[in-house]
Amino acid sequence: MKCIKLMLSLVFVVILTIGGKGQEIITRQIQDPKTEIDISNLPAGIYIVKVWNDKNVMVQKVIKE
């Protein structure tokens, strides 16, 4: 299973496609710092993961094979 592990609490997560219009695929509000988001059902490709809370923003490119 392919998962994205988050180690922050009370964050917002958006996973976007990288091609075309940057369509939102997954949007979540996370409160448990050990949350994993299952991306096994997404097709192979390149995605942008944006994670933010009231203090920080992290943007990461994820390549799913």
N, C-alpha and C positions, 0 to 999 in steps of 0.2 A: 504494500500500500504506500502510495506517495502522500506525504503530509508536510505541511509547513508548521514548524513548532514556534510558538510565541512564548516569550518569557516575561512579558509585561502584564500588568493587570489594568483593567478598565481602559481598553483601547478600542479603536475602530479600525477595521481592516477592509480594504477593497482590493480585489484582484481584477485587473483589466487585461483585455487582449492588447497586444502591441501593434498589430496590423489594423488597417482600416480606421475605424472611428474610435478605437480605444473603449470598446464596449465593456461595461461592468459585468463580470461573470459571477462573482461572489462578493457580498457585502455582509459584514458581521459586526456586532458590538460584543466585545470579549471582556469578561470579568475575572475569569480564572487564569492565572499566569501560566498554567501548564496546558493550555488549550492547544490542540492540533487541528488544523483545517485540512480535511481530506480533499486532495486534488486528483485522485486516481481516475475520476470519471471525466476529467478534462482531456481533450485531445492533445497529442504532442504539439509543442509549439513554444513560443516565447511569451511570457506574461510579465506584467508589472504588478508588484505587490506594494501597496501603500499602507503603512501602519502609523497611526497617530494617536496622541492623547492631548491633554491640555498643555503639555510642556514641550513635546518633541514630535518630529515627523521623520519617518524612515521610508525611503523608496528603494526597492530592490528589484533587479531583473531576475526572473526565474526561468530556467530552460527545462522544460519537461520533455523527456525523450520517449 
